[in-house]
Amino acid sequence: MSRTAAEEANLKLVLDMFAEVLNPMDSSAAERFISPDYIQHNQAVEPGLAPFKAFLDMIREQTPEAVHDVKRAFVDGDHVTVHYHVRRWPDDLGWAVMDIFRIENGMVAEHWDVMQDVVEGGPNPLSPF
């Protein structure tokens, strides 16, 4: 199935946001990607762009070596889903994360996420990635 031009643009927006905002944890670049009235569903962060930027600054200060390793990304209309591995420091097992972003007018307008710890020695030998 081929993507529409709008879907290609939405996917590019989100992947560029990972490259320019989330991986470098650069809050100053966030307004190029995220709407000022951003709707946040993560229970640890208040809604809006300013609280997201403050959260990103806090994470950067606490874990400056953190990485967001994107494993796969999907687009369906105005929604982009990204499955990735967050590691807070180089030897951290980290989290498996799924983010869902809703795009409106060329900006991320809304966000949901689900996270689980990556563990060693569990009953399932398969990787979460």
N, C-alpha and C positions, 0 to 999 in steps of 0.2 A: 504494500500500500504506500503510495507516495504522499508526501506532506504538502500542505498548501504553503504559499509564500508567508502567510501570517504565522503558521506553525514553525517554519524555519526561523523566522525572526524571533519568536518567543523562546525557542530552544537556545538560539544564540545569545539572547539577552541573559538567560539564566546561567549558561555556561561561562559567559564573560563575567558575570557577577561573581561566580566562584573564583575565577582567575584573578580578578581585580579587587574584590572586596573580602571574600571569605578566606581564601588561602593566605593572602598577606595580612588579613585582619585589619584592613585599611578602612576605618570608618569614614574618612574624608571622601572616599570614592562612592559611598553608598547612595548619595542623592542622584547619581547618574543612572541608577538602576531601580531604586525603590521609591514608590510614591510617598509624598509627605503625609498622607492619611492612611498609611500602611496598616492593614488589619493583621494582627499577630495572634495566633492561636496557641503558641508555646506558652505553657503555664508559668514558666520561669521569667518571662519578659513581658513588660507592659506593651500594649498596642502603641503604634506610632513609630515614625522614623527616628526621632530623637532618643527614645528609650532603647531601640535596637542599636543605635550607634554607641550609646553608653555601655550597653551589654558587650558589644564587640570590643570596645576599649578595655573593659575589665578583663575579658578573656585574654586579650593580647598581653596585658600586664601580668596576669597569673601564669599563662602558658605560651610564651613567645615562640616556642618551637612547634606549636600545634599545626597539623596539616589536615586538609579535607581531600582525601583521595577518591575522586569520582570513579565509580565502577561502571555505571550505566545511567542513561537519562532517556526519558520518554516524553513525548509531547502529544497532547490530544486537545486540539482547539486552543482555548486560552489557558489550559493547565499544563504545567511541566512538572514531572516527577523525577527526582534525582536520588539514586541509591549510592551511598558513599561510606567510606571508612574514616572516622575521625580518630586521630591519635594526638593526645595532648603533649607528649614528649616522645623521643625516638623509640624507647623500649616499651611504650604503653600498648597494651592490647586494644584499647580504645572502645569505640562504639560503632555498631552498624546503624546507619541513619537513613531514613527515607524522608525526604522533604517533598511537599507538594506546594507549588507556587501557582497562583492565579495571576495572569497578566491582563492588564487593562491599559489601553492607550500607550502601549510601549513601555510600561513600567510594571514592576512587581507590585501588585495591589494587596495580595493576601497570602498568608503562609500557614501551613500546618506541618508538623513533624512527628515522627515516631522514632524512638531510639531504643537500642538494646545493647547491653554489655557484650563484648566479644570475650569469650572464655576459653581456656585450655582445659582439656580433660573431661569435657562434658560427655553425655551419652551419644551425641550425634557427631560422627567424625567429619561431617561436611562443613565447609566454611560458610559463613553467612553471606559470602560474596561470590 
